[in-house]
Amino acid sequence: MSGTRRRAGIIEEDIDDTDDEMSIQERQDLQYATNLSIHDIYMAEQGYRQVPHPRMEPTRTRNLSRTQSVKEGFGKFTRREKGPSREEIDPSIYRQQDVYQQKLKNMWNPKKLAKSAKHAIGKFFIYQNIAPNKAQGPYYQCMIDEIARAGVGVEGPTPYKIGGSILEDEIEELKEYIDEFKKKWEVYGVILMCDGWTSITHLSITNFLIYCDGKTVFHKSVNITGIDKDANYLFQLMDEVVQEIGEKYVVQIITDNQSSYKRAAELLMDRRPHLYWTSCAAHSLDLVLHDLNSKVFHLF
């Protein structure tokens, strides 16, 4: 017969030696785990009794957790996941315990805090495979300033929130900016810029941009792959964009110096006498340099 004895929160069991289903080592492990579990409950009860009333010491909190011996004891009965943990790969990936309460010596050492912040930012760029030149973006320093203003311990947005509500807020903010931008069209007028290019995959795109008062905004992009880009087609395309923007606002149009774009612009000026066309200076200069280079090459 097997019996049970309890002493100081520890249970000792007499396991029948005639039990052939369990080996001696298994019985010893089971006995050891049982004793540790009961001992943990006993110590927790003793600690609970020693905690003073909250009214006497409101700043103290109850902290009843498993002891290290229990964690180690049950470790032999649990299967460890394959591969190293994230903490073993990079211990600094987790928050420090004093994240909400800085040490006094660190509060008066701004150089150390700045170095730690730069290291954390660099770690994010490196392990997320972000190009270092992205740190030159206009919103990079703005992001750092807002995080510093929010204070230590601020939670970053989740991927779902970035692609959801934050993206929607950004779209609304951009729409408000464009609405304010349109108010200047009646005062200064706008210049319609037409830029066509072909990718290495033979994808032909024509972009339309609006310039006004020193600022440029993107209007739309048209895929013209596989379409005969003659003067009549380009004229109809540019005339449609002028109507979308507003004929009374467009005072000038700028295109490449190709013959088809040049002829399309002439047709557009015939229909709208107040509008005039100008070739792209950068494209014209590129053609001049290309022609000059070919002539110099033939000299040698």
N, C-alpha and C positions, 0 to 999 in steps of 0.2 A: 504494500500500500504506500502511496505517496502522501506526504504531509507537507504543511506550510507553516513556517514560523515567521513572525514579524518582529524586527528589532531595529529601533531608531530609524524607522522609515524604510528599512531594507527587508525584503522578503527573501527568505531562504526556503527553497523547495527541495524536498527529497524525491528525486525522480527515480522511479522504479528501474533498477538496473536490468530487469528482465525485458525491458522494452527494446525490442530489436529494430524498431522502425527508425530510431534516431541513433546516430553514432555518438561516441563520447564527446567529440569536439562540438557537435551540434547542440548537445545538451548543455555543455559549458557555455556556449555562446548565448543560448536562450536564457540560461540562468543569469548571465552577466547583463544582458539587455533588460531583463525584467527588474533586476535590482536597481539599475540605473534609472529606469523610468519611475519606479516608486520613490526612489531617493529624490528625484527631481521634484515630484509632487510634494514630498515632505518639506523640502527646502523652500519651495514656493509658498507653502502655507505659513512657514515660519517667517519668511520675508513679508508676507501680507500682514501678519499680526504686528510686525515692527513698524509699519508705515504709519505715521501720525495722522490725525484727522486733518482733512483739507482746510478747515477753518484755522487750524493752528499754524500750518505752514502752506500757504496757497501756492508757493512757487515750486514745490516739489511735485514730481509726478511718479506714478507707480510704474515700475519697470520690471515686470515679471517675464523673464525670457529663459530659455533653456541654457543650462550651463554648458561650458565647453566640453566637459567630459561626456555629457549625454550626446552632444553633436558628434563627437569622435566615436562614441560607442555605437551609435546607430549607423555610422558611416560604413561599417563593414557589411551591413545588411542592405545597403542601397547601391544601385549600379550607377557608376559615374559616367557621364556623357563622354563620348569619344572626342578627342581633340582638346586643345587648350581652351580655357575660357577667355572671354574678352578682357577680364581683369588681369589674367596672366600675360596676355599680349601687350597690353598698355594699361598699367595701373592708374594712370592719371586720367583715364577716360571717364571715370566716375567722379561725382562731385565730392569735394572735401566736406568733412563733417562741420567745419566752421564756415560754410559758405554764407550763412546768414549773419555771422558775427565775426568780423575780422579781428585779428589780434592787434593790440595797440601798436606794436612795433611796425606792423605792415601799414597801418593807417598813416604813419609819418614817414613812409618810404615810397614816394610816388614812382621813383625810378624802377623799383622792384616790381611794383604793381603793373606798370606799363610794359615791362619786359615780359611778365607772365601773360598779359593780355595779347601781346604780339605773338608769343609762342603758341597760344591757343588758336589764334586766327590762322597762323601758318600751318598748324597741324590740320585744321579743317580744309584748307586749300590743298594740301598734299594728299591726304587720304581720301578726299572726295574727287581727286583728279581734276581740279580746277586750275586753269592756266593762270600763272602768276600775274600776267598783264591785266587780268580782270580786276585787280586791285586799283587800277587807274580809272575805273568807272565813276561817273558823277554821283552815284548813290552810295559809294563805298564808305566814305567818311561820314556821310549823313547817317548811315546805319549804325556805325560805331558810336556816334554822338547820342543817338536815341537810346541805345542800349545802356550807355553810361548814365543817361538821365533817368532811365527806369530804375536803376539800382541793382544791387547784387541779388542774385537768385531769380531774376526774371525768366519765365519760361518762354522758349522759342516756339514759333508757330509750327504746327505739324504739316507734313506734305499735303494732307487733305485740305487744310485750311488755306495754305498758300495757293493751291490750284482751285479753291472754291471762293470763299468770301473775300479774301484779299485780292484775288484777280478781278473779281466783280467790282470791288471798290476802286481798283486802279483804272478799270475801263470807264467807270462813271467820272472819275477825276479827269481823265483825258478828254472825255466828251465836254466837260465843263470848260476845260482849257481851250478847246477848239471853238466853242461857242463864244468865248471872250475874244478869241482871235478873229472870228468872223465880223465882229463889230467894227474892226478897223478897215474892212474892205471898202466900205462906202467912202472912207476918208482918203485912203492911199491907193485904192485899186489893187489888183493882184497881177502877178506874172505867172503864167502857166508854163511849167518846164516839162518837156517830154524827153525821156531817156530810154532808148532801146538797147538791148544787149542780148547776146546768145551765149548759153553756157556750153561746157565741153560735151554735154549730152545732147546738144543741138536743140535745147529748149529756148525758144524766143519769147522774151518778155518785154513789154513796154510799160514803164512806170510814169505816172503823172504826179507831179508835186506842185504845191502852191506856195509862192513866195510873196510875203507882204511885210513891210516895215522891219526888214532885217531878220525875219524869221521864216522858216520853211516847214511845212507840214506835208505828210504823205496823203495823197487823195485816193488813188487806187492803182491797181496793177492789172494788166490785160495780157492774157496768154494768146500769142499770135502764132504759135507753132503750126507749121503746115499751111499757113495762109499766104497767099500771094500779096506781099507788102508793097503794092504799087501806090501811086500818088492818090488815086481815087479812094482806096480803102483807108489810107492814113488820114485823108481829109475828112471822111465820114467819122472816123474814130475821134479825131481832135474836135470836130464840130459838136459831137455828142458830149464830150467832156466840158466844153465851154458852156453848153446849155445846162449841165448839171451844176456847175459853179455859179452861173449867172452871167449872162452876156454883158450886163452893165458894169460888172466888176472887173472882167478880164480886159487889160489894156495892152498886153504884150504876150507873145508866145516864143519860147526858146526851144529849138530842136537841134539835132545833129546836122551836119553840113552835107549829108548825103542828098543826091539828086531827087529821090522820091520824097523825102521830108521837105526839101526846099520847094518842090512843086506843090505839095499838099498845103504848105503854109501860104503860098501865093493864092491858091483857091480860097483859103480861109479869109485872107485879106480882101478878096474881091466880094465875098458875101458880107463881111463886116468891115466897112471902111475905117472905123475908129481903132481897129486892132492892127498892130504891126508885128512883123516877125524879125527875129535876130538869131543868127546861128550861134551855136555854143562855142565860146572862145577857147575852151580847153580842147574841144575836138578839132577845131580849126588849127590850133597850134600843134596838135599832135600830127595832123596831116602834113603840115609844113615841115616839121622835123623829120617825119618819115620820108618825105620827098627829098629833103636836103641830104639825108643819110644815103639814099640810093644814088644820088648824083656824086657824092664824095666817094662812095664805094667804087663807082665806075672809073674814077680818076686814077685809082691805084690798080 
